[in-house]
Amino acid sequence: AAERHGCDVIFMASHGRRGLSGLLLGSETQKVLTHTDIPVIVYR
């Protein structure tokens, strides 16, 4: 969506889920970081 809208940067907040919960549910932030060429700023 960010590419379609011509965004220059993606800003995301991260809650820092860890342990088994983070492993099972995955991280939306991690998914974005690995699937975009647009710079990403993560606030935690």
MARDOBA-127467 format. One record per atom (N, C-alpha, C): residue in three letters; x, y, z. Coordinates in steps of 0.02 Angstrom, whole numbers, plus 32768, in hexadecimal, padded with zeros to 4 digits. Example, Ala and Ser with C-alpha at 12.3 -4.5 7.8 and 13.67 -1.06 7.14 Angstrom:
Ala82947EE48186
Ala82677F1F8186
Ala82947F5B8186
Ser82827F908162
Ser82AC7FCB8165
Ser82858002818A
***
This chain:
Ala80297FC58000
Ala800080008000
Ala802C803F8000
Ala8062803D8025
Ala808E80788028
Ala80AB80897FE4
Glu80BD80567FBE
Glu80D880617F7B
Glu80A2807D7F4D
Arg806580637F52
Arg802E807B7F28
Arg801E80C47F36
His802680D97F74
His8018811E7F87
His8054814C7F80
Gly808C81327F69
Gly80C8815B7F5E
Gly80E981747F9E
Cys80E4814E7FD4
Cys810281628013
Cys814F8162800F
Asp816D81928031
Asp81B681968034
Asp81D3816D806D
Val81AB816380A2
Val81C3813E80DC
Val8186811E80FE
Ile819280E78121
Ile815E80C58148
Ile817180CD8191
Phe814280E581BA
Phe814C80ED8202
Phe812080BA8226
Met813F80918250
Met8119805E8275
Met812A806182BE
Ala80F9805382E8
Ala8104804A832F
Ala81098000833D
Ser81367FED836A
Ser81407FA7837B
Ser81397F9F83C6
His81147F6B83DA
His810B7F5F8422
His81407F30843D
Gly816A7F158413
Gly81A27EEC842A
Gly818E7EA98447
Arg815D7E888429
Arg81497E468441
Arg81847E16843D
Arg818D7DEF8472
Arg81C67DC28476
Arg81B07D7D848B
Gly81DE7D50848A
Gly81D27D0C84A2
Gly81A47CE58474
Leu81807CB58491
Leu81567C88846B
Leu811E7CAD8446
Ser81037CE08466
Ser80CD7D078447
Ser80E57D278406
Gly81207D468407
Gly813B7D6583CC
Gly814D7D338396
Leu81657CF983AB
Leu81787CC5837C
Leu813B7CA88358
Leu81067C9C837D
Leu80CA7C7D8360
Leu80A27CAE8336
Leu809B7CEC834D
Leu80727D1C832A
Leu80987D4182F3
Gly80DA7D3F82F7
Gly81017D6382C5
Gly81017DAE82D3
Ser81257DD282AC
Ser812B7E1A82B6
Ser81177E3E8276
Glu80E47E67827A
Glu80D07E8E823F
Glu81087EBD822A
Thr812C7ED8825B
Thr81647F03824B
Thr81997EDD8224
Gln81A97EA18239
Gln81DA7E788216
Gln81C37E6981CF
Lys81837E5B81C6
Lys81697E4D8183
Lys81717E8A8155
Val81627EC58170
Val816A7F028148
Val81B37F0D8137
Leu81DF7F058168
Leu82267F10815C
Leu82427EE28126
Thr82297EA68121
Thr82447E7680F0
Thr82217E7A80AC
His81E97E9F80A7
His81C57E9F8068
His81C07EE38046
Thr81E67F14805D
Thr81E27F56803D
Thr82277F728030
Asp822A7F9C7FFD
Asp82687FC07FEE
Asp826680088009
Ile822C801A8024
Ile8223805D8040
Ile8242805E8086
Pro826680948098
Pro8282809880DC
Pro824C80938111
Val825C80708147
Val822C8065817E
Val824A808081BF
Ile822380AA81E2
Ile823680C28224
Ile820A809D8256
Val822A807C8287
Val8206805682BA
Val820D807882FD
Tyr81D5808B831C
Tyr81D480AA835E
Tyr81BE80778391
Arg81E6807083C5
Arg81D4803E83F8
Arg81D4805E843C
***
